[in-house]
Amino acid sequence: MLCHWLYQTTNIDLFDGRLFRAGVAAMLSIILVLFFMPKYIRFLQRLDATSDFDKDGKTKSPPIMGGLLLVIVVEIVSLLVCQMNGYTISTLVILALFSAVGATDDMAKVRAKRLVNQGKLKAAEYMDKADGISSSLRLFLYFLFSFVVAVFCYKFIPELKGDLTIPFCPIDVFQIHLPNWIFVAFMTFVIAASANGTNFTDGLDSLVSVPILTSMVFVGLVAYVSGNFIFSQYLSVPYLPGCDELFPLATAIAGALLAYLWFNSPPAEIYMGDAGSVGFGAAIGIMFILVQAGLFLPIVCIIIIAEACSVLMQITWFKITKRTTGTGKRIFLCAPLHHHYQKKWDGRFPSKPLMNSKIVWRMHLVSIFALIFSMVVFFGIR
């Protein structure tokens, strides 16, 4: 809105340019996160806002909820730089709602840890990933928020008509079209599943940051092209007027994540927590749907999908085998997937941090490979 006001006041076209505003959004996010994060870390340390223990029950890990600051920065920067329309409003609302759920979950974990310190709860009863708000309540809120916003998008974004772009297939040859209520259900599922999958991915230092970054690069470029009539016609992608306002929003998220990596790179000084991973995961889901690239999400976000599927497969197979044989069996040594490789590679490296770095960097490279492949398919193979 600030850039729009400057454009209206000065009549200088620069302030209305998508590329200029996208660059400003990225730089503002980077500067704000780099400036406020050290103070925020010290604030969380004073609150003892962590969820891990050593053997003596004392906190030794970095604080969680680092993602909350990132979300606040992205929301502020987007309000300053983006023009508000159905695309940006729905994305910012989803980001805020899901981040609030994640922050509540983080605070519940911190509270449970404090109860252990006070002797009111046994450390053996405390489970880092389960002692937040209940999983059933969390999933209910995911689907409720997703459904409400999906209905809003379908009603108030004229270009959102249930069309899905198919990989390798030109839009003038064939597109999947989902009827209204089926499309709303599909959108609801994608947003909730993306949020859950990103949350599973947040398990090692910097692991979740790069998949979010690559997702924002892809969806930001698609939004920029789709919102430009000439570019969309030349590259044979759907023309979606107003969609290009997601471009500066995507660069705001990417800038915040880049600055966050300054503090989260191994060894991490702060963790993202559910406040960030759930919020940004939901934002990924809705942005892919809004640019009609929902079927590309499993390709671009292959690491997030693999992490989520590993958990689903592990739980499902364990329950099936326990019901049929009486003994639950597992497909992976541990789930999510990065824990499987931690178990599998245990002892192969001089230290655990080196092993974790190997796992993280290989997954980062897979995310980058997936981004390149997806861009070639979406923009080139038509």
Summary of the structure (lengths in Angstrom):
residues: 382
radius of gyration: 21.2
end to end distance: 36.0
largest distance: 74.0
contacts: 1356
relative contact order: 0.14
helix: 71%
strand: 1%
